[in-house]
């Protein structure tokens, strides 16, 4: 028996109403033009948001991404790695996990640690040969405390710097550490790409490559989707604004405001994750529409 989820007439009407607003106010073209006023009218907030929209035109960096990964490929082949462990929290590791789930045909066994659970950390490192494991460390700031401690633990097991690869922003503490300790490689990611939107940057592409996926093919599919999403002529053929569930586009509008679980836009409230849901059920009222994510 198949069950078809529905939102109910009241929620469906609210969603259709906001989709009309999306079209009337040209949200899609404005998004692709990096118009920060979509999220806020405050100039300081707009400036912060504008510095997080690098993912919108990331395919312009395709050649540089591919060339650096190709350069790294030669270094990796010189080592006798049997496993890789991806260390990273949140957006720094989730794309890698997704790419790893897309293929079982890879040279390296994939493991990921996005946790501070001691038992899980110990079990993961027990699965690998410390002399043949590649440690991939991803943190945008270079100061994420959980990731730093995971790297320290790896080193305490005798894992050498030439077994470590860093992915981070320019000028971060991790970049300095990677250069000072002579890591196998350090991928410096564009600083205007937030962790949640970094799948097509080094944070996603390096794990994808190590898992045996074709980077050119990933970019080809990404370009095809961008071509669909940039139309802006109608909401129906535009995958990033889905009818019925409101799509990922509205999600982007609230997620770009960093760290807030409850986003309020006029009389519309967008809630992200279980924390937001708890706050909502405690009695957040006075809004005509609610959208839940996570």
Secondary structure, DSSP 8 states (H G I E B T S, - for coil): --------HHHHHHHHHHHHHHHHTTHHHHHHTT-GGGT-S-HHHHHHHHTTBGGGGGGGGHHHHHHHHHHHHHHHHTS---EEEEE--GGGTHHHHHHHTT-S--SSEEEEE----HHHHHHHHHTS-TTSEEEEEE-SSS--HHHHHHHHHHHHTT--GGGEEEEEETT-HHHHHHHHTT-SEEEEE-TTB-GGG-TTSHHHHHHHHHTT--HHHHHHHHHHHHHHHT--S-STT-TTS-TTT-HHHHHHHHHTSTT-SEEEETTEEEEEHHHHHHHHHTT----SEEEEE-
